[in-house]
């Protein structure tokens, strides 16, 4: 069983005062038109942190009106790219000046590790701003060599008003993964954070205003997905939707976009990613990577390595090491620096994960570790590893989004490629081998958007990220992410009596 921390949050850091709880529209914090609010809770205790303005269709209409005016008449799309970049760099500086408070907000709202947020995630958000600030003045079209007496060039223009719907598992990372390329492209936007984790998005809206982002460029509407999210997806005056979340909700977003103004949609959806460990891999390192692959961020990550395939020659040794390492994993208060895993984001997710664990038990899988909640306040679940898992079991097919691994044995390369691909998802995969031929063959054979060889969670803002199959389409990160927020316009004129075509 994993080690349980008693938690020492209040002795480590002052829990921040909640400063921003209202909608952010046209540069101002405002109440929802209805006056309604909803609770956001601390997953460490289940207690209410604050009441947040509950936006609905009327509030979305106001936010879209502000964003449309800012796009059609405001300075942001018309600024030189270098000037947009300068403001984005200032935004990044302000984030770094408030790192500790922002990391604490993520811990009390999402159960995320404070130390990791302070040293990696929040600084990473600032660096993502800097990356796309550097791209803002490098958005170029092409001069085209035509086949007739014509000359042509392309323009890459901002697509317009965009709706950005972000999930609860990485509130800061996802906010900037979408906002940064949209800002660089010259778009204006409505951001809809998950109802479970609204606090950091509202804080970022405040910092954006301080940085000099013009009013109406970034609007944040908090509220529930089926109401505020649906209003954004179906809005006739939004030009583009970028959504990260579940596959089921992604379908609804795409349907709403199609039934409204046929706005383009990019989707980053669910995953059931395989980690494949071959006989020649270092067993100790592979076990470490497998454990990280399922337990990082409490398993609340769409690319979690939830299906671990281990070749039969090292399977027994791998299973033993995995069990030993899982017992050292510390679960507890995310403010405690000795803790590896905090609480699940909310009661609904906690109950969902526990129900999947019960499915695994009923279907005949064997519990190697964990399988229970902790007997304490908050939404804490033991790191859970099932062995003897069959491919047709629910725990091997469905995205659990929690600290639950399915461990499976395989014999041949051909077999494991077939089994790894036998899923509706295609977001990521990991390969552990020292054989270059195997690495090349398997990486080219797995139908997934990102393949990590002898590493896992190897994200970088310069590397495009997105899915195949029912994991969605479109790419975040990298220069490719700019394409989602740009239109390509061709301009053609005739040429006469030119000696050259």
KESEFI-743770 format. One record per residue: residue in one letter; x, y, z negated of N, C-alpha, C in turn. Coordinates in steps of 0.02 Angstrom, whole numbers, plus 50000, padded with zeros to 5 digits. Layout:
residues N
aXYZXYZXYZ/...
end
This chain:
residues 501
x500424994050000500005000050000500445006250000/x500245011350037500625017550040500625021049972/x501155024949960501215028649898500715034449898/x500415035649840499935041049833500245046649792/x500215052749819500445058549782499875061449741/x500035063849681499525066949639499355074049662/x499805077049701499675083749728499885089149679/x500255094049704500485099449662500405106049698/x499845106749733499755112449778499825119149744/x499465120049690499435126749661500105128949631/x500535124149615501195126049588501695127449643/x501505125649705501975126549761501865133049799/x501235135049806501085140749848500425143849827/x500375150149835499745153549821499265152249879/x498685149549864498185148349915497945155149940/x497945156250006497805162950031497075165050023/x496985171450015496315174450017496065173850089/x495435172250097495135171750164494925178750185/x495275181550234495175188550253494665189350310/x494615184350353494225185250414493715179650420/x493075181450418492535176450420491995178250471/x492075183850506491575186150554491785184650625/x491325185250671491485184650742491935190450762/x492365189250812492795194450838492585195850910/x492255201550920491985203250986492175210451003/x492465211251062492665217951087493105221651037/x493565217951007494055221150963493825222450892/x493235220050873492965221250806492705214850775/x492765214350709492445208850672491725210850657/x491265206550678490545208150672490165202050646/x489615203350612489165197950592488835195050653/x488595188850647488195185950700487525189750704/x487235189950762486605193550770486065190650724/x486065184050717485555180850674485695181850600/x486315183650583486515184150513486675177450481/x486615172050519486745165450490487495164350480/x487655160050432488345158050419488355150450409/x488965147650412489045140550397489655139750352/x489695133950319490235132650272490845129750308/x491435131750286492035128050303492325125450237/x492525119050236492715115750174493445113650174/x493725113350114494405111050102494405103450099/x494715100050148494695092650148495085089550090/x495485093350055495845090749997495365089349939/x494805093049937494345092549881493625091749902/x493465093649964492765093849986492405100149967/x492755104849935492435110949911492405116149967/x491905120549962491805125850011492365131050003/x492685132850059493195138150058492875144950070/x492455145250121492155151550141491535150250182/x491135155450192490575155150239490765159350300/x490665156350359490895159250422490285161150464/x490335166750499489785168950543489635163550594/x488995162050601488775156750648488525159950712/x488955159750763488765162550827488295158050865/x487855161050905487415157150948487405160251018/x486905158651058486895160951128486925168651133/x486565172151090486565179451093487255182351079/x487605179351032488285181651016488765180051073/x488675174251104489075172551162488955177551218/x488325179351228488165184351280488535190951267/x488555193151205488915199251188489665198551202/x489945192851183490655191651193490825191451268/x490395188251307490505187951379490445194851411/x489965198651387489895205551413490525209551400/x490805208851340491425212451324492005210051367/x492055203451375492595200651415492525202451488/x491905202551513491795204351583491975211651595/x491775216051550491955223151558492715223951556/x493045220451509493765220951503494115218351565/x493815213351598494115210751659493985215251719/x493365217451726493175221351785493425228551783/x493485231351722493635238451717494225240051670/x494435235251631494955236651581495655236051609/x496155237551568496845237751592497175230851599/x496955225951561497355219751556497515216451623/x497025215151667497205211951731497615216451776/x497605222951762497935227851806498615229951781/x498795227751722499465229251696499995225551736/x500575228451746501135224451772501245218451727/x501445212951757501555206951718502035207951660/x502545212051671503045213251619502725216851559/x502215221051571501885224451516501445219651477/x501095215151512500725209951476501205205851435/x501775204151464502275200251428502525203851366/x502615210451370502865214251312502365213851254/x501725214351269501215213951217501195206851188/x501265201851230501275194951206501875193751160/x502445196751176503035196051133502915199251064/x502565204951064502385208051000501915203550960/x501445200550994500985195750963501395190150929/x501885187550964502305182250936502675184550873/x502925190650873503265193350814502795193750754/x502175195750766501695196350711501525189450682/x501495184450724501385177650699501955175650652/x502565176950673503135175050632503145178850565/x502885184950565502855188850503502335185950454/x501875181850480501335179150438501325171550437/x501905168450449501935161150455501665157650393/x501875159650335501685156050274500925156250263/x500625162050273499895162450264499525158350316/x499755158550378499425154750431499485147250419/x500085144950397500175137850383499725135650325/x499655139950275499225138350218498495137850240/x498275142350285497595141950310497465135350345/x497955132950384497885126550418497835120750368/x498195121350312498185116050262497525115650226/x497235121450208496605121250170496005120350216/x496075121650280495515120950326495525114350364/x496125111750378496185105650419496555100050384/x496825101250324497195095950289497875094650318/x498155099450356498795098550388499365099850340/x499925096550350500505097250306500765104450309/x500805107550251501025114450248501745115250273/x502195110950251502895111550271502985110950346/x502625106250378502675105350450502385111350486/x501825113950460501525119850491501985125850488/x502305126650431502735132450420503375132150462/x503635126150472504285125550507504215123650580/x503645120850600503585118350668502985121250705/x502385120250679501785121850719501675129250728/x501715133150674501585140350681502165143750718/x502795142250703503335144950745503275142750818/x503025136550828502925134150896502405138150934/x501895140450898501385144750929501695151250955/x502135154150913502485160250933502925159050995/x503255153250996503685151751053503285150551117/x502695147851109502265146951168502065153651197/x501915158451154501785165251178502385167951216/x502985166951189503585169551222503695166151290/x503565159651293503655155951356503215159051410/x502565159951395502115162551447502195170051456/x502445173651406502615180651416503145181251470/x503615176551470504135176551522503875174751590/x503305171351593503015169451658502555174851686/x502335179551645501825184351665502025188651725/x502675190051732502895194151789503225189851844/x503075183451844503355178951894502805174951929/x502235177951936501665174751970501665177252042/x501885172952087501995175052156501595170752205/x501415173752260501125170052315501665168052365/x501435165952424501895163552476501775167452541/x502305168052581502245170252650502185164052693/x501665163852736501515157652773501755158152845/x502075153052869502275152452939501695149352977/x501325153453014500715151153048500885147953115/x500405144053141500525140553204500285144453265/x499955150153252499715154353306499955161553295/x499715166253335499935173153329499565176553271/x499735174253213499445176753150500005177053099/x499925181753053500365181752995499925181352932/x500175178152881499765177052821500205176652759/x499885178352704500205177452639499665175652589/x499865172952532499385171252480499495175752419/x498935177252386498945180752322498705175852268/x498995176352210498755172452153498455177452103/x497795177452099497435182352059497125179051998/x497055182751942496725179951883496015177751899/x495825172051871495175169051890494595172951861/x494705176651806494165180651778494075179651704/x493435178851684493265177651614493275170151602/x493655167951552493715160751539493455159051470/x493155153251465492925150551401493415145151378/x493675145951318494175141351291493885138051229/x493765131551233493455127851178493975123151149/x494155124251085494725120651056494505116051000/x494885110650988494685105750937494965107350868/x494805102950820494985104350750495645101250729/x495935096950769496525093350744497175097450746/x497225102050794497805106550799497555113550814/x497255116850766496935123350781497405128550809/x498005129150782498475134250807498785132150873/x499015125950876499325123550938498845124250997/x498225122050988497745122151042497525129251060/x497475133551011497305140551024497805143451074/x498445142651060498945145751103499095141751165/x498975135251164499045131251224498595133851280/x498005136551260497525139051309497555146551318/x497615150151262497605157451265498215160251302/x498805157351291499425160251319499435160451396/x499315154851430499315155451503498755159751530/x498175159751495497625164151516497825171451510/x498155173251455498395180151447498905181851500/x499385177451512499905178851561499615179851630/x499095176051646498775176551712498375182951721/x498195186251665497805192351669497065191251658/x496875185551630496175184051617495945187251552/x495285187551543494985189151478494615182851456/x494445182451390494235175851366493785176151306/x493405170651298493025169151238493295162651211/x493545162851149493815156951117493295154351068/x493145147951072492685144751026493075139450986/x493285141150924493625136050884493135130950858/x493395125150837492965120050807492655122750743/x492045120750729491705123150669492055120750605/x492435115250610492795112750551493395117150533/x493685120650583494315124150572494325131050605/x493905135650582493865142250615494365147350589/x494695146150532495045151550497495645154350535/x496065150050563496665152550596496505156350660/x495995154250697495825157750760495605164850746/x495235165850692495025172650674495625176850654/x496095173850618496695177450599497105179450661/x497145174850709497515176450771497185182050810/x496525182450808496175187950842496385194650811/x496435194750745496655200750709497365202650731/x497815197750734498505199150754498545201450827/x498125198650870498125200650940497965208150946/x497485210450907497305217550909497895221750885/x498225219650831498805223350806499365223550857/x499425218250897499955217950948499835222551007/x499205224751015499045229151071498655225851127/x498405219751115497965216651165497325220851168/x497135223251227496555227751231495905224451207/x495455228651184494805226251162494455222451218/x494125217051200493755213051248494155207651283/x494815207851277495225202851311495185196151275/x495255196151209495175190051168494575191051123/x494075186851131493485186751087493445179851056/x493275179550992493215173250956492515172550929/x492165167450953491485166050929491495159450891/x491395159850826491365153850784490645151350783/x490575144850773489915141850772489945134550791/x489375131650802489325124550816489375123050891/x489695117350907489785115450976489145115051016/x488625111550991488005110851030487635117451041/x487825122651005487485129151013487955134151047/x488475136251011488935141151040489345138151097/x489595132051088489975128851141489565127651203/x488945125551193488505124451250488345130951287/x488265136451248488125142951280488715145151322/x489315143951300489905145651339489935141451403/x489835134951395489895130351452489385131851507/x488795134251488488255135351537488185142651557/x488625146951533488535154051546488675155751620/x488235159651648488285161351719488825166551734/x489095169851683489595174951695490275173051668/x490365166851653491035164251636491295160651698/x491925161951715492205159651779492585153051773/x492735150951712493155144951704493085142451633/x493085135851623493065132851557493685128351549/x494015128951492494535124151472494325121251406/x494245114651404493985111251345494455105751324/x494585105251259494935099551230494485096651176/x494365090151179493935086851130493775079851152/x493205077351130493025070351145492785069651217/x492825063551242492595062151309491845063151315/x491455061351265490735062151267490545069551273/x490875073851234490715080951239490985083851304/x491555081351328491825083551392491335082551448/x490965077051446490445075851497489915081351495/x489705083151434489195088351426489445095151451/x490075096651437490365102951460490375103251536/x490595097751566490635097551639489945097951671/x489465094551641488775094751666488485101851662/x488605105151605488355111951597488665116751647/x489315115851659489655120151707489375119151777/x489235112851794488965111351861488255114051869/x487865113651816487165115651820487085123251815/x487615126851798487565134151794487855137251857/x488465139751854488735143251912489305139451946/x489335132851935489855128651964490555131051946/x490625133651886491285135851864491765129951860/x492395130851879492875125451871492995123851798/x493165117551785493255114951717493915111151715/x494285112051661494845107651647494715104351579/x494855097951574494675093951515495285089951491/x495415090451427495895085951394495505082251341/x495405075751352494915071951314495245066351273/x494865061151260495095055951214495655051651242/x495925047651198496475043151218496475036851176/x496785031751203496905025451166497585023051189/x498095026851169498755026251201499135020051178/x499445016451225499855010651207500575012651193/x500865009551142501595009651131501835002651143/x502275001751192502504995151213503224994051191/x503344989051150504004987751122504264981151151/x504814981551189505094975651221505624972351176/x505774966151193506224961951152506904965251139/x507144969251186507824971951180507844978451139/x507264980751116507254987051078507554986151009/x507804991650980508024991750911507394991350867/x507324985750831506704984450794506594989750740/x507104991650706507034996550652506795003350679/x507115005550733506915011950763506205011550792/x506055005850823505395004950853504845005050800/x504985002050743504495002050688504385009150662/x504925012850656504865019850634504435023850683/x504575022850747504205026550799503475024550800/x503335018050793502645015650793502255018550734/x502585018850676502245021550617502095028950626/x502595032550651502485039650665501935040550717/x501935036150767501465036650822500735036150802/x500595032750746499905032150724499745036450663/x500245038150622500105041650560500245049050562/x500605051450612500715058750618500055062350621/x499995067750582499385071750578498785067450560/x498895062450516498375057950491498055053850546/x498385053050602498095049550659497605053750699/x497525060150678497055064650712497415068050770/x497585064050819497925066650879497735062050937/x497525065050992497245061151047497755056551081/x498395057951072498905053551101499195048651050/x498855047750993499105043050942499235036250973/x499785033150953499955026450978499565021250940/x498915020850955498475016650915498485009350937/x498725008050997498815001051020499564999751026/x499834995450984500554993950985500644986851010/x500934986251069501074979751099501814978051086/x501944972251056502624970251039502774963551072/x503334963051107503504956851141503644951351090/x503454945251108503434939751059504114938251027/x504674939651061505324938051033505494941850970/x505214947750961505364951750902504744953350861/x504184950150879503554952050848503564951050772/x503774945250749503764943750677504194948650638/x504804949850663505254954550630504954961550630/x504654963550685504354970150690503784970950640/x503354965950637502784966250591503024966950518/x503544963250500503804963650432504074970650417/x504464973350463504754980050452504204985350449/x503704984650492503164989450493502794989550426/x502664983750399502324983350334502744986550279/x503404985250280503844988150230503854995750234/x503894998350294503925005550304503265008950285/x502705005650300502055008550285501965009450209/x502265005050171502205005450098502565011550069/x503025014350106503395020250082503065026850103/x502545026350144502215032350171501815035650116/x501925042050105501605045550049500995049350073/x500425047950042499795051250058499605055750000/x499415061950014499225066349960499125073549982/x499165078049935499035085149947499535087849999/x499285090950053499735093150107500215098750086/x500105101850028500585106850004501175103649968/x501125097349952501665093749918502205091949969/x502825094249961503335092950012503545085650018/x503355081449970503525074349974503005070350013/x502455073550032501895070150064502005069550139/x501825063650166501855062450239501175063250272/x500635062450234499975062250264499465065450217/x499105070450244498585073850205497905070650216/x497375074150197496695071450205496435072150276/x495955067950293495605068650357495235075250356/x495055077750414494825084650420494175086050383/x493705081250383493075082450349492735075750333/x492165076150300491805070150278491575065950337/x491345069150390491105065350448491665061150478/x492255064250487492815060550516493045055050469/x493065056450405493245051650353492785045450357/x492135046650360491655041150363491725037250428/x491855040850482491925037550548492515032750548/x493075034950521493675030750519493555024550476/x493245025550418493105019850374492635014850408/x492165017350448491715012750484492085008650535/x492585011650569492985007750616493405002450580/x493655004150522494034999150483493584993250466/x492964994550448492504989050433492364984950496/x492314988250554492234984550617492814979650627/x493424982050615494014977850624493994971750579/x493784972750517493734967050470493214962150494/x492624964550515492084960150536492254956250599/x492654959350644492824956150707493384950950699/x493684950550640494174945350627494894947450631/x495024953950640495724956250637495974955650565/x496624955050558496934954150493497234960650469/x497084962650408497374968650379498084967350356/x498554970850386499254970450364499384975450308/x499114981450315499174986550263498534990650261/x498394993650203497864998650197497174995850202/x496734999850233496054997750243495555000750195/x495775005350153495325008150102495445015750095/x494935019150067495035026150048495385026349980/x495675032149964495965033049898495415035149849/x495465032749788494985034349736495165041149705/x495005046449741495155053149718494725057949758/x494685064149736494315069149774494655070149842/x494265072149890494545073449956494465067550002/x494685068450065494555063650118495195059850137/x495475056150089496115052750098495995045350115/x496345042850166496285035850187496985032750191/x497035026550168497685023050171497905021850243/x498555022250258498805019950323498595012750334/x498265011450389497945004950401498225001750464/x498484995750457498764992050515498404985350519/x498094983950576497784977550590498244973350634/x498304966950619498624962150663498094957250689/x498314952650733497854947850763497274951450797/x497434956950829496914960950864496854958550935/x496244957550957496104955551026495894961651066/x496034961351132495914967151175495184969251177/x494714964551164494014966251170493714968551104/x494114969151051493854971550987493734979050990/x493254981450952493084988550951493684992750932/x494074990450882494644994450860495194994950912/x495184990250961495684990451015495434994451075/x494784996051076494504999451135494315006751122/x494065008151062493795014751048494305019351015/x494275025751032494695030650999494455031650928/x494885030250879494705030650808494875037450779/x495405040450803495615047150780495755047150705/x496125042150684496305041550614496895036850606/x497125035650545497745031750533497625024250537/x497405021850596497235014850605497575012150667/x498035007350658498415004450714498174997350729/x498154995650794498034988750816498694985950841/x498954980750809499594977750827499464971250865/x499774970750926499634965050970500274962351001/x500274955951015500854952451042500774951451117/x501344951751154501314950251226501934946351246/x501894943351307502444939151331502834942551387/x502504944651440502844946951501502694954251517/x503114957051559503024963951582502354964551620/x502224959851664501614960151704500994959951659/x501024955751608500454955051563500324961651525/x500844964551499500744970451457500524976551499/x500764977051561500524982451604499774981951615/x499544975851629498834974851640498424976451578/x498664974351520498294975551458498314982951437/x498894986051448498954993051430498484997351472/x498384995451535497944999251580497204997551572/x497054992351534496364990051526495984994451477/x495925000751492495595005651450495295011051494/x494765014151470494475019751507494895026051501/x495355026051454495765031951442496435031651479/x496765037351485497415037551516497785043951499/x497905044951433498205051151412498965050551405/x499195045451369499915044751356500095037451346/x500745036051347500995029451332501715029951310/x501945025251269502635024951248502945018351268/x503585018451284503955012351303504605012151263/x504745006551231505365005551194505754999851227/x506295001651261506714996651294507394999751310/x507894995551316508554997751339508684995751411/x508184992751443508244990351512507954995651559/x508384998751599508175004151643507655001751693/x507734995651718507264993051767506564992251737/x506544989751676505894989051643505594995951630/x505995000551606505745007351593505465010551656/x505815009851712505575012751774504935009351798/x504915002751796504334999051820503715000651779/x503795000351713503205001251670502965008551672/x503425013351671503225020351671502855022151735/x503035018951791502695020351854502045016351860/x501955011351818501365007051823500805008951775/x500975012351721500465014351673500095020451699/x499445020251699499045025851724498885030551666/x499355035051654499275039951600499655046251619/x499465051851588499735058251607500435059651583/x500645056451528501325057351503501575050651477/x502185048951495502505042751473503135044551434/x503195042151373503785043451331504195037151327/x504825037551347505275031851346505765032651289/x505745027851242506175027951182506085034251141/x505485036951142505285042651101504525042651099/x504245047051057503525047851056503365054851031/x502795057451050502605064351035503145069351058/x503455067851114503985072151140503685077851181/x503295082051147502985087751179503485093451187/x503375097351238503755103451247503335108251289/x503375114551274502955119451310503145119851384/x503715117251404503925117351474503705111051511/x503375106351475503195099851505502435099351511/x502165098651572501435098251579501145092251544/x500535093151518500215088051477499475087651494/x499235081551507498525080551521498405073251539/x497785071551558497605064551563497425062051632/x497395055451636497105051751692496425049051669/x496045046551717495425043051704494965047151658/x494685044051606494205047551563494545051351507/x495205052351514495555056951470495565064051498/x495245064951556495165071751582495595073351641/x495635079751657496025082151715496215089351703/x496725091551740497035098051727497615097151679/x498055102051679498655101451637498735107551593/x498895106251530499115111451483499875111251480/x500145116751455500875117651451501195117751520/x501825119851521502185120451583501915126051627/x502275127551680502045132551728501405130251761/x501295123451764500685120951794500055123551759/x500105125051694499515127451657499265134051685/x499715138151712499495144551742499005143451799/x499075137951835498655136751893497915136651875/x497755134551813497055134051792496725140951787/x497125146051779496865152751766496985157551824/x497155154751882497305158751942496905156352002/x496665161052042496385159452107496915160552160/x496885156852214497325157952271496925161052328/x497125166952349496795170452404497275170852463/x497045168952521497445169552582497245175952619/x497755179752641497645185852679497965184852747/x497555185652801497785184052868497675190152914/x498175191852953498105197153003498405194653069/x498155197253126498445195253190499115198853201/x499525195953241500135199253264500115199353341/x500395204653369500365205453442501055206653470/x501205202953523501825203753561502455203053518/x502405198753467502995197553426503445192453461/x504095193453458504535188353489504535181853448/x504275181953387504295176053344503605174553316/x503445168253309502855166153272503045165353199/
end
